[in-house]
Amino acid sequence: MIIIGIDPGITGGICILENKKVVEVHETPTMIDGKKNKRQVNGSQVANIIKERLNKGKEVVVVVEHVNAMPGQGVTSMFNFGQSFGVIKGICSALNLPIYFVRPMKWKKHFNLIKTNKEASRTRAIEIYPEISSKLARKKDSNKADAILIARYFNDTQL
């Protein structure tokens, strides 16, 4: 089985997990849009990352972190986040892929990351997969680490 773990959003990450091994890990592809040069998720590139894993004779599932609006977030940022979330759902629907949603509290509890900072998920992903530590070397790679842990959570629990 191929598990595609996704931490949604403009600064999110995408992980391809096969047989408990990280095959690929990406920052969410983005593009510039509009007069204000705002970034948004590049749905075409996300679709290409996912499509590369199809037709290999293996079952493919997509697991996405299911998040809601948070107090204090602005209307524009929440709209943009929702748009990114919708792009991912649309791609999975168009490709007829099963999509599962997991709440942050669920996967974080599984990895003992409740009430920790973003750095802790990066550290935990490196502990589990030391061979990819170079791909998680920067502080901003915590979103890729989240995608890895989301995919691994599904692998471990099958929801």
N, C-alpha and C positions, 0 to 999 in steps of 0.2 A: 504494500500500500504506500502511496505517496501522499504525504500530508503537507498542505500549504498553509502555513501559519501567517496571519496578517495582523499587524498592529496598525489600525487604520489612521488616516490623517496625513496632512502635508509632510510631517516629519516622521512618518511611520516607517515600518519595515516589513519585508516579505521574506519568509524562510521556506525552503523546500527541504523537507525531511523524508528520508527513505531508509527503512530498516534502522530506525533510531539514529541515523547519521545525517548530519547537515550536509546536503549536497550543494546548496547555494544559499546565500543570504544577500539581500539587496536593501538599500534605502528605497523608500517608495519613490518611484520616478515622478518627477514633476515637470511642469512647463509654465511659461509665463503667459498670462492672459490679460487682455484689456489695456486700456490707456494707463492704468496705474501700475502696470507690470506686476500684478499679483500672481503668486504661484498657486497652481492647482494641480491635483493629481492628473498625471498623464495616463488616461484610461487605456489608450492604445498600447503603451509600453507595458502596463500591468497585465493586459490581456496576453501580450506576447510572452511574458515570463510564465504565465500560467499555461498557455497553449503548448509551450515547449515540452511540458510534462505529460501531455495527452498522447494517446495512440502508442503507448509503449507497452500495452498489454497489462497494465496495472491499474487498480482502482485508485482514483484521485479524489481526495476530499479537501475542502477548504474550511479552515477554522479561523474565525475573526473575533477579535476582542469586542465584546458588546458593551459599549459605554453610553452614558447619557450626558445630558447637559450638566455642567457643574456650576454651583453658585459662584457668582462673580465673573463668569465668562461673558464676554460681550456678545451681542446679537450677531454681529458680522462673523466673528470667529466660530460661533456655534453653527451658523449657516454653512460656512465653508467646511467645517468638520462633517456636518450632515451630508453635504454634497459628496465629499470623499467616500463616506460610508456607502452612499447610494451608488456610486460608480462601481465599487467592489461588488455589491449585491447584483447590479445589472450585468456585470461581466460573468459572474457565476451562473446567473439565470440564462444568459445567452449561450453559454457553453454547456448547459445542462449538468452542472456540477453540484453535488450536494454541498450545502453550506451549513456549518454549525457555528453557533455563537456561544462564547464563554465570557462570563463576567470576570472582571479583574480580580475580585475577591476570591473566586474559585481557583484560578490558576496560581495566584500569588500564595494562597494558603497551602497549596500542594508543594510549593517550593520554599515554604517558610519565609515569605517576603512581605507579610502583612506589616504595616506601619514602618516600612523601610523607604529609603529614597531610591531614585532611579538608578543610581550607581550600583545598588545591591543586585539588581536583576542582571546587569552586565557582568558583575563578579560571579554570580551563580551560573550564568551561561558558560563562562570561561572555565569554571570548575567542572562542569559536565562535559564540555567539549574543548579541552585545552588545545587541540590541534587547529582550532580556528581563532585562537586568541588574537592573531594579527588583524583579523577582520572586525574585531571588537575593541581595538586599541584606543579609540578616541572616546571622550566623554559623551559625545553626541551619538555614539553607537548603541546607546541604551535602548533605543527603539528597535534596532535590529535584534538585540538580545531579547526584548519582549516578544518579538515574533518567533524567535527560536523556542522560547519557553512556552508560548501558546501552542505551538505545534507539538512540542514534547509532552505537554499536559494531555493533549488529545490522544497521543500515542500511548501514554501510560494508563489513561482512564477510559478511553473510547467513549467519553461523556456518558 
